Amino acid sequence: MTLRFVIGRSGTGKTSYCLNEIREQLRAEPDGPPLIMLVPEQATFQTEYALLRDGDLNGTIRAQALSFRRLAFRVMQETGGTALVPISDTGKHMLLYKIVHRLGQQLELFQSGAEQPGFIDRLAELLTEWKRYGIDSELLQDKQQAAEAGVEHSTLLKRKLHDLQLIYNHMEQELAGMYIDAEDYLRYLQNGFANASAMEGAHFWIDGFYGFTPTEFEALGALIASSAKVTVTLTLNRPYEPGVEPHELELFHPTAETYQKLIALAANCEVEIEEPIRLGENPPVRFQDSPMLAHLERHYSERIPMLIQGPSILDCENPRCGISLHAAASRRAEVEAVARDIVRRARQENIRWRDIAVMVRNAEDYTDYIGLVFADYGIPYFVDQKEKALHHPLVEFIRSALETVLFGWRYDAVFRCVKTEMLFPLDDSLPREWFDMLENYALAAGIDGWKWLDDKRWHPLVPVSLDDDADIETKISDKAQREYDIVLAAKEAIVPPLRRFGELLQKAANVQEMCEALYRLLDQSDAADRLERWAMQDTQSGKVQRSRSHRLLWDGVMQLLDQLVELAGEQTMTPELFAGMVEAGLDSLKLAAVPPALDQVLIGSMDRTRSGHIQVCYVLGANDGIMPMRVKEDGILTEAERERLAEDGLAMAPGVRRRLLDERFMIYNALTTPSRHLWLSWAQADEEGKSLLPSEIIRHVKQLFPGMPIEGIAAEPSPSLPAAEQRKFVSQPQRTLSYLIGAIRRWQQGADIAPFWWDLYNWYAIRPEWQHKLQLLTGSLTYVNEARILSKDTARDLYGMRLQVSVSRMERFVSCPFQHFAIHGLKLRERKLYRLDAPDVGQLFHAALSKLATNLGGGWGKASEAELKSVVSDTVDELAPRLQSQILLSSSRFRYIARKLKEIVGQAALMLGEHARRAQFHPVGTEVDFGPEGTLPALRIPLDTGGEMEIIGRIDRVDAAETAEGLLLRVLDYKSSSTSLRLEDVAFGLSLQMLTYLDVLVTHAASWLGQPATPAGVLYFHVHNPLLALTNHVTPSEANDRLLKRFKMRGLVTADSNTVKLMDDELDTGYSELLPVALKRDGSFYSSSSVVTNEQWDVLRHSVRNTISRIGSAIQSGEVSIEPYRMGTKTPCQYCDYKAVCQFDTQFEGNEYKKLGKPSKEEIWQQLEGVEK
């Protein structure tokens, strides 16, 4: 029994030395005691491959590459322990979640910790660390009791120790005698190794470790004491005398400390220590062909400059250049430059993909970029890290199914479940679009919560009119019925399996039955077959690693259920706690990947990856705070608390200070990985454009190599770069094509272009496989964001020869022709949502006030306040169930909104009652339809294109007054927002509705009312319930006067004092409280009054008709231009639902607003008269 060290700096061939010794013994004696290479878990495959690849051995039954855990399992197979049920990290997370919930109020600090994101992860990490460092719950209890008795510990730490000891103790009790975790394997290895006959006379080579945990040291003690020979390799510059502690600032401090501990361990075991074998060739074996890398390795800590013989050796493209520095504009540009250099070296230097490694310290910042860019460049790669499975469809299906059935069938949970496609028929008998229609239906009908299970809540979606006094049942169209049948078919694929799953969970007597219920759901949804089909599809498309992940995940989920049954199968718990345990297990589920091919670029992290024979290594992200990594304190115990416990004898993993110092050693190993070239790069800005600084390592390397240039990496080949630098971006056809288009675009804008770009253009142009893509991309160079005018035939097919349109549609066309085309030509619609929007509120206001006008008639002004409010209440109660599928009755919140709406209508009714009391005008029609089958005929207008336009619509309210001169008519329109009628809007065609209504009424008054009529006014009434801001006490009468002013109507009235007084008989002189007018003593009007003469009414009517005719002709001519108006800051784009369709942007050539000025009153009338002519 002997212990031997093989020590040497990085690259001296320690691993090769061990492998050669094993090969020699195999050649000398193929059959004999085991020859075991003990390496980290992630290096076992690579080590076995290297053992057999580089020698003349075709196989072996004697030599093996094992990890601590696998070695322990071999021992346990012989000495006992394999009957214990292994518990993985996933099982431990679920167990801890259950324990924290069960302890509940006994915990002083972590009562609700289980629900905090990341808490279970941090708790598991801490308890695992304690177990590795020999801290059990009894020791923790002693320390906790001492802390309670003393005063030196903070109250917070005492509470933490109380809770942690309680949780740790319960976890140990749950696991004791039945289960085994990763740390327990080392105990069994330590206790059983001496009794394992299969290990008798074994030779061990321990390689790839820089340090060991206390439990690993104890296991090594058993190996050293009972093995024939143990050889340990360490990256160390020299041997240390026993008892001599390395200085904390020494570069090799981690391995030097390990060396001393192993010597002490051997001494305790009374094992002979052989003379260390020092591998120290100068230069080391790895760097014999690279003087620069050899100098970096040798003088990394001393920073002795290298004598540079000629600047050419510092050129990164020179084969003799061993190190290069690169500053990239961004992380994306950094990865792109690496991809181009990898492709160049593979082409020009015949380097295999497997001889290349990319190392990062912060993997999360780079792995996405690497995956995208390397795929673009056709570089095969393998990412050496475990991948979280949280967003895989199977995991999301389980989580969302549990959330659906246990927490009220919420919309988002149901459709997260649906969109995993795990409940779709495996034979694709139901198209994917059917489930989209189900979602649209659920949103429109308000299917949420238990409505999913109530068949009475499901019915075809049909519009229901609030103005229909008859039965609200509406005839269901064939289209609506077909869509409803599709929705029901999709619902039947989703709801029944989830309903059965929920019922089984509620009936389950214990955890095992709950697991069985979940398994039945997976089985009934054909989850295994579906994952196998996805795996086969990925394999056929060349995505081997992704293909394996589907199968690995299924195995992981099955193991999760098995461990749940093993840990708590007979226990009784609530389904909610069961769901939490499953969630905790799924959160911790990680998929370990095996390289799918032998020839791939290795993507690894500095702290985990163990690389083999690497010729070129790219170290990315050499930024300040990353290399060395700024250690974050995000654990359960703070650094100060760890130091306090360490002083009390509770030693744990190295603290922040020691880990920061050890970063130097980790970086040293990464920088000395390659044998040929080291690429060191950093980003100068992050994704948000914030500046990033280079790491101190860059300054360090520049000190070692004076004069070493820093190559700048631009995001794209800009004209400011020399042609040779631009040419470096030409590497892969797909990516180069995008650079080519960018270069030509800059040339179009006046920049210079290097001649080789035209050569590249010709290269693409003469190759058929690239011609279509080239044509597509070059089309973007002349792209103008405009909609071409439709042909007359197309316009006729879309709209018909006889246009039947509303006035608001005409106004929409003027606002933006493309918006009109999107809505009325393409029939694009936002999907309906079950919510109360402004149009719904407006519809309720219109219907309620119209019913009041019909029911009260001339008695409106005579009704008391109490009578009005009673009638309003009854009217709104009658209308509320018809609005948006009874939305106002669907919840307490909406019932409260209904009460507020009732108050608004009531206040408006009171004000309209005051109007009725003062006016001689009385309602003669409400909700008056004009058009086919309407009360009045449509307004027909001939078009210049030879067609005809029918204007249809509905007038809210028509009032009439009898005078000696004849019948006067005014139009009243209810608005839920403050609205005014401005003449400039009329002139531009933006406000045509009220005047068109007036034109229809005056045109058909004789046939409708039995006598001709003349206009009296068009007025908007704002339906609201204003809050008065008062500084002093006012009387009820004064408050009422103020309210009347807030309800003053806006619009236009006839410039005749007698007509005005018919609308407000209390107006003598001054400003009217009801109308937008003010009278002088002589009966004339102030200039601020909104009045027009009878002649001007005729001008307005004819102007509006001509504007509508012009609009109709433009529609039939196929006008669809993307040309929204702009008047000051007002534009229809502010609230347009179709911006994503038109892509209007003033930065695009050809995209400009149609600017409308603000003419004077005289100019407006001139314009109106001009339109009339």
JONOR-V295830 format. One line per field, one symbol per residue. psi: psi as a letter, one per 30 degrees, with the letter a starting at -180 (. if undefined). burial: 1 if it has 16 or more other C-alpha atoms within 10 Angstrom, else 0. A space follows every 50 residues. Layout:
psi: ???
burial: ???
//
This chain:
psi: jlkkkjlllkgfheeeeeeeeeeeeeeeifkalkjkjjllefgeeeeeee efefagkflkfekljlleeeeeeeeffeflfffkkkkleeeeeeeeeeee eeecffkfehegeffkkfeeeeeeeeeeeeeeggjlfeeeeeeeeeeeel ffkleeeeeeeeeeeeeeeeeeeefkfelkaeffeeeeeeffefgjffgk gkkkjjkgkfllleeeeeeeeeeefflekkkkkkjkfllkkkfjkkkffk egeeeeeeeeeeeeeeeeghkkjlkkjjjhkjlleegfgjeeeeeeeege efhkkkjkikffffkffkffkfkkkkjkeleeeeeeeeeeeeeeeeefgh klefgkkkkleiefffeeeeeeeeeeghjklkjilkkkgegkeeeeeeee eeeeffhghkeeeefeeeffgfgkkfghfjlefefeeeeeeeeefhjlbf fffjfffklkjkkkkffjfakfkkkkleeeeeeeeeeeeeeffeeeeeee eeeeeefkfaeeeeeeeeeeeeefgheeeeeeeeeeeeefggieeeeeee eeeeeeeeeeeeeeeeegeflklleeeeeeeeeeeeefkkjkkkkflfil kkjlkefekjlbjkekkjjlhilkfejlkjkkigaekleeeeeeeefggi kalkaeeeeeefeeeeeeeefgelfekkkjllkflafggkkklllfeeee eeeeikgkljkkjlflilffkleeeefffjekeeeeeeeeeeeeeeeegf llkkffeeeeeeeeegjeffeeeeeeeffffgkkilkkklleeeeeeefl ejkjlleeeeeeeeejeeeeeeefefhkkkkkkiljleeeeeeeeeeeee eeeeeebfgeffkleeeeeeeeeeeeeefeffkhhhefgfleefeeeeee eeeeeeeeeeeeeeeeeflfkkkfkkhjkkakglellljkkllfffakkk klakkekkklkklffakkkkkkkkkflkkljkeeeeefgfjfeeeeeeee eeegeefefgllllkflkkkkjjlilkkjkflklleeeeeeeeeefgkll bklkikeeeefffjffkdlakkfelhlkklfgflklffkillleeeeeee eeeeeeeeeeeeeeeffgjgkiillkjcfkkffegkfgefefhkkffkkf jkkjkkailleeeeeeeeeeee.
burial: 11111111111111100110011001000000111111110111001101 10000000000111111111111111011011001111111111111111 10000010111011000011101111111111101110011011001100 00100011111111111111100010001111111111111111010010 11111111111110111111111111111111111110100000010000 11111111111110110000111001011100111111011111111101 10101000000011110001111111111111111111111111100000 11111111111110011011101100101011111000110011111111 11111100111011111111111100000000011111111111111110 11000001011001111000000000000000110111011011101110 11011101011111111111110011110111011101000001111111 01110110111011111110001010011111111111111010100001 11111100111101111111111100111000000010100111100001 11100100111111111111111111111111110000000101101100 11011001010011111110001011001110000110111111100000 00110010000001100000000100110000001100010000110110 11111010011111111111111110000000011000000111111111 11110101011010000110111011101111111111100001000100 11111111111111111111111111111110000111111110101111 11111111111000001111111111001110111111111111111111 11111000000111111111111110000000000000000011011111 11111110111111101000111111111000001000111101011111 11111111111111111111111111000010100001000001000000 11100000000001101110110
//
